Amino acid sequence: MGSFFILPLVYSFYPVPFFLLGMLLYAYRENIRLSWIPSVLLAVAYVVFRFFVISTILLYPAFAYGLLWLASANFLKRLKPKHDYSYGIYLYGFVIQQIVASVYPSLNNYLAFLISVPVTVALAAVSWHYTGSSVLVCPYKGVKRSRWPGEQRGSPGSAPLLIQRRATLFVIQYGRHGSAAAGRG
């Protein structure tokens, strides 16, 4: 069973079990209670058996369950940042890493990482404050939302109802597959 979880190559991390375990946890998400106790027990079991074959099998549930518990922990919700730099990090991260690698080719990976991360985050922050935040607000400035007759502004459930009504009109007008000829009969 251990050969299923690890490819017989130099690269010892095999992501398929993480993906399968994530799908299983998502399917049974209503029945799974996340607590720190199983997370710690799985982590301790992995550390105790890390030199045995079973450690490979213990790594996947310990990591997946521990990460899910950590992500749902209430103390992390207070650390929510005011600004979202993630897209800028996504955009600039690879470029900055390649620039650092080409300017300093003999630099080891850790030092290159320590150089590229602050530069990437700084560029992402500048990008967010000068373009990102205004772009997110821009499409909604001066745009009046069309309403259905009798629909009250801010009424509970008005947005899902509005989407449902517009989708129904689209299907009536264009048919299920989106061609204008399909709705004419």
KANORCOR-V800726 format. One record per helix or strand of 3 or more residues. SS is the DSSP state (A for helix, B for strand). FROM is the first residue (numbers start at 1). TO is the last residue. If there is no record, write none. Layout:
SS&FROM&TO, SS&FROM&TO
This chain:
A&2&5, A&16&27, A&36&48, A&54&72, A&74&77, A&86&103, A&109&138, A&158&174, A&180&183
